[in-house]
Amino acid sequence: MDTVALQSRRIVSGMRPTGQLHLGHYHGVLKNWIKLQHEFDCFFFVADWHALTTHYEDTTGIEESVWEMVVDWIAAGIEPSSVSMFLQSQVPEHAELHLLLSMMTPLSWLERVPTYKDQQEKLKEKDLSTYGFLGYPLLQSADILIYRAGQVPVGEDQVVHVELTREVARRFNHIYGREKDFEQKAEEAIKKMGKKNAKLYSNLRKAYTEQGDVEALETARALLKGQQNLAMGDTERLFGYLEGGGKVILPEPQALLTPTSKMPGIDGQKMSKSYGNTISLRESEASISEKIKKMPTDPSRIRLTDPGEPDKCPVWQLHEVYSADDTKKWVQEGCRSASIGCLDCKGPLIDAVCAEVKPIRERAIELAKHPEDVRRIIEDGNAAAREVARETLEEVRAAMGLSYK
């Protein structure tokens, strides 16, 4: 069943708490979030439980890292009035849904997730033979499904996690979606659509179930998403009835592929704290200038008169991120002809990075002076997230026979 989530305008995305953020985070994730916040109903969360999957032995820095990161989110342009920002651990419904999903998720599904063995190989110094590490992809699924997100912004390497989430949702709906008197309730829901829309829905459903008309299926889905007079349960029921299945309790999310952005560090490798090659979003202009001036360049340029090759120079990688076409042309021609020196080449980059970081740094410094305001924003986000999460969990419990009413 390839059910289009009813909440197609809802997006969920999270980030592990790593403290103050750097330009890699900004270009890789935050800039996209800033864009999405004006286009979708966004839930952005600090994945503090996920931090425990690999750092459970030392948790002393998690709390400080959480608040530092939230400050940088807001300073970078995430607007608290436009999104729900919250802490994963303050919405316990994530954990309960994770537990319930673990009861029906085959172990082999988790063992085959590529990042499971990859991370164990990369982090050999850590003991990752824990259930928490094995089960973290399912916790990710719970993070998404608890909000019935329609789309999840991910890079290509994370698509496999969204696919696992879709499989988990599909299995859950298959096992628990057949409520008593389902067809009778579905037919009653159809009547609530109004005579014209009810007839159209029935005809489209018949065209799909009897003739396999995929176009009719898509038209019927669009019709359901446009219905304003149906209760949530009736709408989900009709999504399932449309395809001959049961009630859609957990809609299957879609991966929203984000532009790939490999932000180079000051040594030419991918920018990462573990490599010690970052420029933070709160870096001073003096520090930015010093770091860029010390960047390695094309090793073949020993003397100023030696021609260079930009493609072999880490500085050029930053120009590809920050510079306009005319500046890039100036760099390419000047480097190859030795008409400009390496410090000359770095000048426009220093100006561009300083200009980008300055307003973020200034907002972050001001926000850090008022931690109570930042905590209030998160408390409001926690409450908004819990309200949505509770609704989902109530339906999940009822479907599994755990409502006890």
Phi, psi and omega in degrees: 000125182251062186289130175280125184301136177302318180276059185292344179266006182258133181236141176233134177206146182224166180216134176294143180288118182237011182084209180299139184267162179238181185297334176296317176296319184295310182282333183277327186228305191298319180299324178290318177301317181301322178289314184294331185298338180263357184245339186224169172274101192257136173241109180248126185230153174274118186273068184289328174295322180296331178298331181286341183296330179242348183232040183288340184282335180221105183250013187297330185262001187295313185299313179299319180298323179301308185290324177298318182292318180298319176303316181291325175304308184293318180298326181286340177132005174286124186262115181304332180283345184257342185226171170253111177255130185206170177261129180307315185288347179267003175238082188298347176301332175303313184291321181292317179295321177303315179298313182295320179293328181294338180291337185236005180266121180301138180302323182298331179296323181282322182291337183270354178298122187305321184291343181298307181283327179299313182292324177298324180289318183287329184249051184300332183287348180256148175273100182254020177275060182236156176295323181301320180287318177297322186269002184296329176296329178286326174296322175300319178299317178296322178303323182278311188289333181296337177256003182047049183295140177279325182219152180230114180289119181216158169277171183302327183289346181257358181302325181300328179289325177291323178296320176298318179300319178297318180296318180296315179298318181297317180294318180299312180298323180293319183283318190248358186278350181274084178283162179296139180057035184303309184296321179297317179294324178294316179296324177293323179293324179301318181298332181287349181283347186098151188303313184293310182291327178296317179295318180297314179301313182297320180292319179294319179298317180296319180297324180281311186289331183262330185241354180070028183285100184294325179296322177295322178299313181295321179296319179294321177299315180297322178299316181295319181295338181270359182281128182257343187257014178255141174291158182305315182298319179295319181296314179296324179298317183286332173298315179292318181296327180303322184258009177082011180256207179259193180294136178276100181274316178242100180297149179278122180282161176252148174281128175257098185294130179260152179301134180289135181220104176261095182285116181288143175275181184285359175248003179095341174282171175300136182295125183201140177300327182293337178267351181064035186235032189260161166238117186281163179288351178245017182295139177286159180298321180297319181290320177300314181299315181296316182296317182289322179298330181272000181299139176293152180236189179302118183298343181284345179270081180280317178248160181301330182277354180282130176290152181238175178235105183306324183295345178260007187246126178302331181296324179298325179300323177289324176300324180295334178275319193254336192264148175284167184301321182292325177290320178298320179296318178299318179294312182301311183289317183293322180291314183291332180263358182061028179272349173231150177270171182294324177293324176300317182297326184281340184305306180299329179292317179302315180297316184292316181292318179299319180295324180287319186281328188308306181294328178292314180300316182295319178292322181295318179298319181291318179297321181296339178284344184232066183300332180295327178291319180295318179294325178294321178299315180291321177299318177296319179293321177302316182294318180295319180294318181296324180299315179290317183297322180298318180301315179296315185293326177300318179290322179297312180300315181298317181296328182268004178078029184243020184275330176051049178268000000 
